Amino acid sequence: MNNAGIGKMAFLEQLSVADMRLVMETNFFSHAIVTKAFLPQLKKQKSLVDIVFTGSEAALVGARQGSIYCASKFAVRGFVQAMRMSVQDPRLEFRS
């Protein structure tokens, strides 16, 4: 299970670039990096493997003062969808 998240809820002009990077690094890149690290080993498993990414309603609809937070959650959702289509292994199930 992938579960990482940090919320920086503010209007875009109130966020520093460092704030934006922190949210994207924590909420999106951490999932991608961990998945990349473990994927070769997961592909060697003989049984069904559920790879679960903890989601958020923010991955479905934008929110006031949520520009970067929602973008990071949308990114995870898109990543999971792309992984489902990219990894052609019926034993690996990507869920969010």
N, CA, C and O atoms as a Tinker XYZ file with bonds, in Angstrom:
   384  protein
     1  N      0.839000   -1.167000    0.000000    73     2
     2  CA     0.000000    0.000000    0.000000    64     1     3
     3  C      0.885000    1.231000    0.000000    63     2     4     5
     4  O      1.820000    1.347000    0.793000    81     3
     5  N      0.576000    2.142000   -0.898000    73     3     6
     6  CA     1.253000    3.433000   -0.962000    64     5     7
     7  C      0.375000    4.461000   -0.274000    63     6     8     9
     8  O     -0.778000    4.653000   -0.659000    81     7
     9  N      0.905000    5.113000    0.729000    73     7    10
    10  CA     0.130000    6.089000    1.477000    64     9    11
    11  C      1.061000    7.201000    1.924000    63    10    12    13
    12  O      1.803000    7.052000    2.895000    81    11
    13  N      1.017000    8.307000    1.213000    73    11    14
    14  CA     1.814000    9.476000    1.586000    64    13    15
    15  C      1.000000   10.703000    1.246000    63    14    16    17
    16  O      0.329000   10.744000    0.214000    81    15
    17  N      1.053000   11.686000    2.092000    73    15    18
    18  CA     0.312000   12.892000    1.776000    64    17    19
    19  C      0.638000   14.035000    2.706000    63    18    20    21
    20  O      0.891000   13.862000    3.898000    81    19
    21  N      0.621000   15.198000    2.116000    73    19    22
    22  CA     0.774000   16.436000    2.862000    64    21    23
    23  C     -0.154000   17.453000    2.220000    63    22    24    25
    24  O     -0.263000   17.508000    0.995000    81    23
    25  N     -0.811000   18.244000    3.022000    73    23    26
    26  CA    -1.733000   19.241000    2.495000    64    25    27
    27  C     -1.206000   20.645000    2.698000    63    26    28    29
    28  O     -0.875000   21.039000    3.817000    81    27
    29  N     -1.129000   21.388000    1.626000    73    27    30
    30  CA    -0.809000   22.814000    1.683000    64    29    31
    31  C     -1.946000   23.511000    0.955000    63    30    32    33
    32  O     -1.890000   23.725000   -0.256000    81    31
    33  N     -2.963000   23.857000    1.700000    73    31    34
    34  CA    -4.144000   24.459000    1.102000    64    33    35
    35  C     -3.998000   25.977000    1.142000    63    34    36    37
    36  O     -3.979000   26.585000    2.212000    81    35
    37  N     -3.897000   26.569000   -0.030000    73    35    38
    38  CA    -3.762000   28.021000   -0.147000    64    37    39
    39  C     -3.995000   28.388000   -1.604000    63    38    40    41
    40  O     -3.943000   27.531000   -2.487000    81    39
    41  N     -4.250000   29.660000   -1.845000    73    39    42
    42  CA    -4.321000   30.132000   -3.218000    64    41    43
    43  C     -2.920000   30.031000   -3.820000    63    42    44    45
    44  O     -1.925000   30.182000   -3.112000    81    43
    45  N     -2.845000   29.782000   -5.103000    73    43    46
    46  CA    -1.568000   29.551000   -5.769000    64    45    47
    47  C     -0.563000   30.658000   -5.478000    63    46    48    49
    48  O      0.604000   30.382000   -5.200000    81    47
    49  N     -1.008000   31.902000   -5.542000    73    47    50
    50  CA    -0.071000   33.012000   -5.348000    64    49    51
    51  C      0.456000   33.101000   -3.911000    63    50    52    53
    52  O      1.406000   33.837000   -3.643000    81    51
    53  N     -0.150000   32.366000   -3.004000    73    51    54
    54  CA     0.312000   32.347000   -1.612000    64    53    55
    55  C      1.334000   31.240000   -1.355000    63    54    56    57
    56  O      1.968000   31.215000   -0.300000    81    55
    57  N      1.496000   30.341000   -2.296000    73    55    58
    58  CA     2.418000   29.212000   -2.129000    64    57    59
    59  C      3.787000   29.546000   -2.704000    63    58    60    61
    60  O      3.890000   30.129000   -3.784000    81    59
    61  N      4.816000   29.182000   -1.994000    73    59    62
    62  CA     6.164000   29.320000   -2.540000    64    61    63
    63  C      6.431000   28.138000   -3.479000    63    62    64    65
    64  O      5.730000   27.127000   -3.443000    81    63
    65  N      7.438000   28.287000   -4.298000    73    63    66
    66  CA     7.839000   27.178000   -5.161000    64    65    67
    67  C      8.268000   25.992000   -4.290000    63    66    68    69
    68  O      8.017000   24.840000   -4.644000    81    67
    69  N      8.907000   26.270000   -3.164000    73    67    70
    70  CA     9.307000   25.194000   -2.245000    64    69    71
    71  C      8.086000   24.450000   -1.715000    63    70    72    73
    72  O      8.110000   23.224000   -1.604000    81    71
    73  N      7.009000   25.183000   -1.384000    73    71    74
    74  CA     5.763000   24.545000   -0.942000    64    73    75
    75  C      5.214000   23.630000   -2.031000    63    74    76    77
    76  O      4.812000   22.498000   -1.762000    81    75
    77  N      5.203000   24.137000   -3.268000    73    75    78
    78  CA     4.664000   23.354000   -4.381000    64    77    79
    79  C      5.489000   22.088000   -4.603000    63    78    80    81
    80  O      4.935000   21.008000   -4.809000    81    79
    81  N      6.795000   22.224000   -4.559000    73    79    82
    82  CA     7.673000   21.059000   -4.742000    64    81    83
    83  C      7.472000   20.035000   -3.627000    63    82    84    85
    84  O      7.442000   18.831000   -3.885000    81    83
    85  N      7.336000   20.510000   -2.391000    73    83    86
    86  CA     7.135000   19.609000   -1.258000    64    85    87
    87  C      5.858000   18.792000   -1.427000    63    86    88    89
    88  O      5.855000   17.583000   -1.194000    81    87
    89  N      4.780000   19.449000   -1.829000    73    87    90
    90  CA     3.506000   18.747000   -2.013000    64    89    91
    91  C      3.623000   17.717000   -3.132000    63    90    92    93
    92  O      3.193000   16.575000   -2.967000    81    91
    93  N      4.198000   18.105000   -4.268000    73    91    94
    94  CA     4.323000   17.163000   -5.381000    64    93    95
    95  C      5.293000   16.025000   -5.045000    63    94    96    97
    96  O      5.032000   14.872000   -5.386000    81    95
    97  N      6.399000   16.339000   -4.386000    73    95    98
    98  CA     7.362000   15.299000   -3.995000    64    97    99
    99  C      6.713000   14.286000   -3.056000    63    98   100   101
   100  O      6.874000   13.077000   -3.224000    81    99
   101  N      5.980000   14.792000   -2.070000    73    99   102
   102  CA     5.373000   13.909000   -1.074000    64   101   103
   103  C      4.174000   13.162000   -1.636000    63   102   104   105
   104  O      4.071000   11.944000   -1.491000    81   103
   105  N      3.271000   13.889000   -2.274000    73   103   106
   106  CA     1.991000   13.308000   -2.676000    64   105   107
   107  C      2.045000   12.526000   -3.977000    63   106   108   109
   108  O      1.229000   11.627000   -4.181000    81   107
   109  N      2.982000   12.839000   -4.863000    73   107   110
   110  CA     3.048000   12.104000   -6.125000    64   109   111
   111  C      4.362000   11.343000   -6.304000    63   110   112   113
   112  O      4.354000   10.121000   -6.446000    81   111
   113  N      5.481000   12.054000   -6.298000    73   111   114
   114  CA     6.752000   11.403000   -6.622000    64   113   115
   115  C      7.095000   10.270000   -5.669000    63   114   116   117
   116  O      7.706000    9.286000   -6.085000    81   115
   117  N      6.719000   10.383000   -4.405000    73   115   118
   118  CA     7.008000    9.285000   -3.472000    64   117   119
   119  C      6.341000    7.992000   -3.933000    63   118   120   121
   120  O      6.934000    6.919000   -3.834000    81   119
   121  N      5.108000    8.090000   -4.438000    73   119   122
   122  CA     4.410000    6.901000   -4.949000    64   121   123
   123  C      5.137000    6.320000   -6.162000    63   122   124   125
   124  O      5.346000    5.110000   -6.256000    81   123
   125  N      5.516000    7.199000   -7.085000    73   123   126
   126  CA     6.178000    6.739000   -8.307000    64   125   127
   127  C      7.540000    6.117000   -7.999000    63   126   128   129
   128  O      7.905000    5.096000   -8.581000    81   127
   129  N      8.281000    6.727000   -7.092000    73   127   130
   130  CA     9.618000    6.228000   -6.755000    64   129   131
   131  C      9.541000    4.871000   -6.059000    63   130   132   133
   132  O     10.299000    3.960000   -6.390000    81   131
   133  N      8.636000    4.734000   -5.104000    73   131   134
   134  CA     8.489000    3.455000   -4.395000    64   133   135
   135  C      8.014000    2.364000   -5.356000    63   134   136   137
   136  O      8.503000    1.235000   -5.307000    81   135
   137  N      7.069000    2.700000   -6.223000    73   135   138
   138  CA     6.574000    1.722000   -7.195000    64   137   139
   139  C      7.695000    1.276000   -8.122000    63   138   140   141
   140  O      7.850000    0.083000   -8.382000    81   139
   141  N      8.470000    2.223000   -8.618000    73   139   142
   142  CA     9.603000    1.892000   -9.497000    64   141   143
   143  C     10.588000    0.968000   -8.789000    63   142   144   145
   144  O     11.104000    0.027000   -9.392000    81   143
   145  N     10.848000    1.235000   -7.522000    73   143   146
   146  CA    11.812000    0.426000   -6.773000    64   145   147
   147  C     11.333000   -1.011000   -6.569000    63   146   148   149
   148  O     12.124000   -1.950000   -6.655000    81   147
   149  N     10.044000   -1.180000   -6.301000    73   147   150
   150  CA     9.526000   -2.507000   -5.967000    64   149   151
   151  C      8.950000   -3.268000   -7.159000    63   150   152   153
   152  O      8.753000   -4.479000   -7.059000    81   151
   153  N      8.679000   -2.615000   -8.262000    73   151   154
   154  CA     8.014000   -3.265000   -9.390000    64   153   155
   155  C      8.752000   -4.505000   -9.910000    63   154   156   157
   156  O      8.105000   -5.520000  -10.164000    81   155
   157  N     10.068000   -4.462000  -10.076000    73   155   158
   158  CA    10.739000   -5.683000  -10.563000    64   157   159
   159  C     10.503000   -6.893000   -9.653000    63   158   160   161
   160  O     10.289000   -8.004000  -10.139000    81   159
   161  N     10.540000   -6.679000   -8.349000    73   159   162
   162  CA    10.308000   -7.788000   -7.413000    64   161   163
   163  C      8.844000   -8.225000   -7.438000    63   162   164   165
   164  O      8.549000   -9.417000   -7.363000    81   163
   165  N      7.938000   -7.270000   -7.542000    73   163   166
   166  CA     6.513000   -7.611000   -7.582000    64   165   167
   167  C      6.178000   -8.439000   -8.817000    63   166   168   169
   168  O      5.320000   -9.320000   -8.764000    81   167
   169  N      6.848000   -8.159000   -9.920000    73   167   170
   170  CA     6.611000   -8.916000  -11.154000    64   169   171
   171  C      7.058000  -10.372000  -11.033000    63   170   172   173
   172  O      6.607000  -11.220000  -11.802000    81   171
   173  N      7.926000  -10.665000  -10.090000    73   171   174
   174  CA     8.414000  -12.033000   -9.891000    64   173   175
   175  C      7.483000  -12.870000   -9.018000    63   174   176   177
   176  O      7.650000  -14.086000   -8.921000    81   175
   177  N      6.518000  -12.233000   -8.393000    73   175   178
   178  CA     5.598000  -12.958000   -7.511000    64   177   179
   179  C      4.740000  -13.915000   -8.327000    63   178   180   181
   180  O      4.363000  -13.611000   -9.459000    81   179
   181  N      4.438000  -15.055000   -7.758000    73   179   182
   182  CA     3.624000  -16.052000   -8.453000    64   181   183
   183  C      2.135000  -15.874000   -8.175000    63   182   184   185
   184  O      1.296000  -16.385000   -8.918000    81   183
   185  N      1.810000  -15.159000   -7.118000    73   183   186
   186  CA     0.402000  -14.955000   -6.759000    64   185   187
   187  C     -0.041000  -13.536000   -7.129000    63   186   188   189
   188  O      0.768000  -12.690000   -7.512000    81   187
   189  N     -1.325000  -13.310000   -7.004000    73   187   190
   190  CA    -1.900000  -11.999000   -7.288000    64   189   191
   191  C     -1.362000  -10.966000   -6.307000    63   190   192   193
   192  O     -1.284000  -11.221000   -5.105000    81   191
   193  N     -0.995000   -9.807000   -6.820000    73   191   194
   194  CA    -0.463000   -8.722000   -5.996000    64   193   195
   195  C     -1.346000   -7.497000   -6.184000    63   194   196   197
   196  O     -1.525000   -7.021000   -7.305000    81   195
   197  N     -1.896000   -6.989000   -5.091000    73   195   198
   198  CA    -2.647000   -5.733000   -5.118000    64   197   199
   199  C     -1.699000   -4.609000   -4.753000    63   198   200   201
   200  O     -1.089000   -4.618000   -3.683000    81   199
   201  N     -1.580000   -3.651000   -5.641000    73   199   202
   202  CA    -0.755000   -2.470000   -5.389000    64   201   203
   203  C     -1.736000   -1.320000   -5.193000    63   202   204   205
   204  O     -2.370000   -0.856000   -6.141000    81   203
   205  N     -1.850000   -0.872000   -3.957000    73   203   206
   206  CA    -2.901000    0.070000   -3.576000    64   205   207
   207  C     -2.297000    1.436000   -3.284000    63   206   208   209
   208  O     -1.300000    1.554000   -2.571000    81   207
   209  N     -2.918000    2.457000   -3.846000    73   207   210
   210  CA    -2.526000    3.845000   -3.626000    64   209   211
   211  C     -3.679000    4.535000   -2.911000    63   210   212   213
   212  O     -4.793000    4.599000   -3.431000    81   211
   213  N     -3.408000    5.045000   -1.725000    73   211   214
   214  CA    -4.450000    5.739000   -0.980000    64   213   215
   215  C     -4.798000    7.028000   -1.708000    63   214   216   217
   216  O     -3.929000    7.854000   -1.988000    81   215
   217  N     -6.066000    7.185000   -2.005000    73   215   218
   218  CA    -6.507000    8.332000   -2.766000    64   217   219
   219  C     -7.165000    9.396000   -1.915000    63   218   220   221
   220  O     -7.041000    9.421000   -0.690000    81   219
   221  N     -7.859000   10.262000   -2.602000    73   219   222
   222  CA    -8.500000   11.390000   -1.958000    64   221   223
   223  C     -9.597000   11.890000   -2.883000    63   222   224   225
   224  O     -9.514000   11.743000   -4.103000    81   223
   225  N    -10.615000   12.478000   -2.296000    73   223   226
   226  CA   -11.644000   13.121000   -3.117000    64   225   227
   227  C    -11.025000   14.210000   -3.987000    63   226   228   229
   228  O    -11.561000   14.558000   -5.039000    81   227
   229  N     -9.897000   14.739000   -3.538000    73   227   230
   230  CA    -9.196000   15.774000   -4.304000    64   229   231
   231  C     -8.664000   15.243000   -5.630000    63   230   232   233
   232  O     -8.283000   16.031000   -6.496000    81   231
   233  N     -8.631000   13.931000   -5.806000    73   231   234
   234  CA    -8.224000   13.340000   -7.082000    64   233   235
   235  C     -9.377000   13.310000   -8.075000    63   234   236   237
   236  O     -9.189000   12.989000   -9.248000    81   235
   237  N    -10.560000   13.643000   -7.602000    73   235   238
   238  CA   -11.758000   13.586000   -8.448000    64   237   239
   239  C    -12.283000   14.956000   -8.830000    63   238   240   241
   240  O    -12.848000   15.137000   -9.908000    81   239
   241  N    -12.095000   15.919000   -7.942000    73   239   242
   242  CA   -12.639000   17.253000   -8.180000    64   241   243
   243  C    -11.730000   18.283000   -7.517000    63   242   244   245
   244  O    -11.248000   18.075000   -6.403000    81   243
   245  N    -11.507000   19.379000   -8.203000    73   243   246
   246  CA   -10.692000   20.449000   -7.636000    64   245   247
   247  C    -11.384000   21.097000   -6.447000    63   246   248   249
   248  O    -12.598000   20.982000   -6.281000    81   247
   249  N    -10.604000   21.774000   -5.631000    73   247   250
   250  CA   -11.147000   22.413000   -4.436000    64   249   251
   251  C    -10.600000   23.832000   -4.306000    63   250   252   253
   252  O     -9.499000   24.137000   -4.764000    81   251
   253  N    -11.376000   24.669000   -3.685000    73   251   254
   254  CA   -10.943000   26.042000   -3.414000    64   253   255
   255  C     -9.647000   25.986000   -2.601000    63   254   256   257
   256  O     -9.555000   25.237000   -1.629000    81   255
   257  N     -8.684000   26.749000   -2.985000    73   255   258
   258  CA    -7.359000   26.806000   -2.357000    64   257   259
   259  C     -6.632000   25.461000   -2.423000    63   258   260   261
   260  O     -5.740000   25.193000   -1.618000    81   259
   261  N     -7.010000   24.634000   -3.370000    73   259   262
   262  CA    -6.395000   23.314000   -3.463000    64   261   263
   263  C     -5.631000   23.077000   -4.747000    63   262   264   265
   264  O     -5.460000   21.929000   -5.157000    81   263
   265  N     -5.167000   24.137000   -5.393000    73   263   266
   266  CA    -4.558000   23.973000   -6.716000    64   265   267
   267  C     -3.424000   22.947000   -6.730000    63   266   268   269
   268  O     -3.440000   22.035000   -7.556000    81   267
   269  N     -2.467000   23.071000   -5.860000    73   267   270
   270  CA    -1.328000   22.155000   -5.874000    64   269   271
   271  C     -1.689000   20.815000   -5.236000    63   270   272   273
   272  O     -1.305000   19.763000   -5.747000    81   271
   273  N     -2.419000   20.847000   -4.133000    73   271   274
   274  CA    -2.822000   19.600000   -3.478000    64   273   275
   275  C     -3.651000   18.742000   -4.430000    63   274   276   277
   276  O     -3.376000   17.555000   -4.602000    81   275
   277  N     -4.659000   19.343000   -5.045000    73   275   278
   278  CA    -5.507000   18.586000   -5.975000    64   277   279
   279  C     -4.700000   18.098000   -7.173000    63   278   280   281
   280  O     -4.889000   16.971000   -7.632000    81   279
   281  N     -3.807000   18.935000   -7.678000    73   279   282
   282  CA    -2.971000   18.516000   -8.807000    64   281   283
   283  C     -2.138000   17.290000   -8.441000    63   282   284   285
   284  O     -1.974000   16.380000   -9.254000    81   283
   285  N     -1.617000   17.269000   -7.223000    73   283   286
   286  CA    -0.804000   16.124000   -6.801000    64   285   287
   287  C     -1.642000   14.857000   -6.695000    63   286   288   289
   288  O     -1.164000   13.769000   -7.015000    81   287
   289  N     -2.876000   14.987000   -6.253000    73   287   290
   290  CA    -3.760000   13.823000   -6.124000    64   289   291
   291  C     -4.272000   13.365000   -7.491000    63   290   292   293
   292  O     -4.416000   12.165000   -7.727000    81   291
   293  N     -4.550000   14.319000   -8.396000    73   291   294
   294  CA    -4.896000   13.961000   -9.770000    64   293   295
   295  C     -3.724000   13.207000  -10.406000    63   294   296   297
   296  O     -3.936000   12.252000  -11.154000    81   295
   297  N     -2.502000   13.629000  -10.116000    73   295   298
   298  CA    -1.316000   12.973000  -10.677000    64   297   299
   299  C     -1.242000   11.511000  -10.245000    63   298   300   301
   300  O     -0.924000   10.640000  -11.055000    81   299
   301  N     -1.533000   11.239000   -8.983000    73   299   302
   302  CA    -1.521000    9.849000   -8.500000    64   301   303
   303  C     -2.577000    9.034000   -9.230000    63   302   304   305
   304  O     -2.322000    7.909000   -9.659000    81   303
   305  N     -3.753000    9.605000   -9.364000    73   303   306
   306  CA    -4.841000    8.900000  -10.056000    64   305   307
   307  C     -4.449000    8.574000  -11.496000    63   306   308   309
   308  O     -4.669000    7.456000  -11.962000    81   307
   309  N     -3.875000    9.539000  -12.195000    73   307   310
   310  CA    -3.425000    9.302000  -13.563000    64   309   311
   311  C     -2.304000    8.282000  -13.633000    63   310   312   313
   312  O     -2.254000    7.464000  -14.551000    81   311
   313  N     -1.408000    8.332000  -12.664000    73   311   314
   314  CA    -0.306000    7.369000  -12.589000    64   313   315
   315  C     -0.841000    5.948000  -12.448000    63   314   316   317
   316  O     -0.382000    5.038000  -13.139000    81   315
   317  N     -1.804000    5.757000  -11.562000    73   315   318
   318  CA    -2.389000    4.428000  -11.352000    64   317   319
   319  C     -3.062000    3.939000  -12.635000    63   318   320   321
   320  O     -2.901000    2.780000  -13.019000    81   319
   321  N     -3.812000    4.817000  -13.293000    73   319   322
   322  CA    -4.470000    4.428000  -14.542000    64   321   323
   323  C     -3.438000    4.041000  -15.595000    63   322   324   325
   324  O     -3.609000    3.046000  -16.300000    81   323
   325  N     -2.378000    4.816000  -15.702000    73   323   326
   326  CA    -1.331000    4.520000  -16.684000    64   325   327
   327  C     -0.608000    3.215000  -16.355000    63   326   328   329
   328  O     -0.280000    2.442000  -17.255000    81   327
   329  N     -0.360000    2.969000  -15.073000    73   327   330
   330  CA     0.303000    1.722000  -14.678000    64   329   331
   331  C     -0.569000    0.515000  -15.006000    63   330   332   333
   332  O     -0.063000   -0.522000  -15.436000    81   331
   333  N     -1.875000    0.648000  -14.805000    73   331   334
   334  CA    -2.788000   -0.454000  -15.162000    64   333   335
   335  C     -2.644000   -0.816000  -16.632000    63   334   336   337
   336  O     -2.644000   -1.992000  -16.997000    81   335
   337  N     -2.522000    0.203000  -17.466000    73   335   338
   338  CA    -2.446000   -0.023000  -18.909000    64   337   339
   339  C     -1.041000   -0.423000  -19.358000    63   338   340   341
   340  O     -0.882000   -1.141000  -20.345000    81   339
   341  N     -0.030000    0.039000  -18.638000    73   339   342
   342  CA     1.360000   -0.180000  -19.046000    64   341   343
   343  C      1.913000   -1.526000  -18.612000    63   342   344   345
   344  O      2.662000   -2.160000  -19.355000    81   343
   345  N      1.553000   -1.961000  -17.427000    73   343   346
   346  CA     2.086000   -3.218000  -16.894000    64   345   347
   347  C      1.165000   -4.344000  -17.349000    63   346   348   349
   348  O      0.065000   -4.517000  -16.824000    81   347
   349  N      1.619000   -5.080000  -18.305000    73   347   350
   350  CA     0.808000   -6.147000  -18.881000    64   349   351
   351  C      1.048000   -7.456000  -18.132000    63   350   352   353
   352  O      1.581000   -8.421000  -18.680000    81   351
   353  N      0.639000   -7.459000  -16.870000    73   351   354
   354  CA     0.802000   -8.649000  -16.039000    64   353   355
   355  C     -0.490000   -8.844000  -15.256000    63   354   356   357
   356  O     -0.795000   -8.045000  -14.371000    81   355
   357  N     -1.253000   -9.889000  -15.561000    73   355   358
   358  CA    -2.552000  -10.081000  -14.903000    64   357   359
   359  C     -2.452000  -10.342000  -13.399000    63   358   360   361
   360  O     -3.461000  -10.273000  -12.697000    81   359
   361  N     -1.261000  -10.640000  -12.900000    73   359   362
   362  CA    -1.104000  -10.870000  -11.453000    64   361   363
   363  C     -0.974000   -9.571000  -10.673000    63   362   364   365
   364  O     -1.133000   -9.563000   -9.452000    81   363
   365  N     -0.687000   -8.471000  -11.365000    73   363   366
   366  CA    -0.508000   -7.182000  -10.695000    64   365   367
   367  C     -1.752000   -6.327000  -10.889000    63   366   368   369
   368  O     -2.134000   -6.017000  -12.017000    81   367
   369  N     -2.370000   -5.956000   -9.799000    73   367   370
   370  CA    -3.588000   -5.144000   -9.830000    64   369   371
   371  C     -3.289000   -3.797000   -9.177000    63   370   372   373
   372  O     -2.985000   -3.722000   -7.986000    81   371
   373  N     -3.380000   -2.741000   -9.972000    73   371   374
   374  CA    -3.151000   -1.387000   -9.470000    64   373   375
   375  C     -4.487000   -0.779000   -9.081000    63   374   376   377
   376  O     -5.421000   -0.749000   -9.883000    81   375
   377  N     -4.579000   -0.293000   -7.846000    73   375   378
   378  CA    -5.837000    0.260000   -7.326000    64   377   379
   379  C     -5.585000    1.603000   -6.652000    63   378   380   381
   380  O     -4.531000    1.848000   -6.066000    81   379
   381  N     -6.600000    2.465000   -6.761000    73   379   382
   382  CA    -6.539000    3.731000   -6.012000    64   381   383
   383  C     -7.895000    4.027000   -5.425000    63   382   384
   384  O     -8.069000    5.045000   -4.756000    81   383
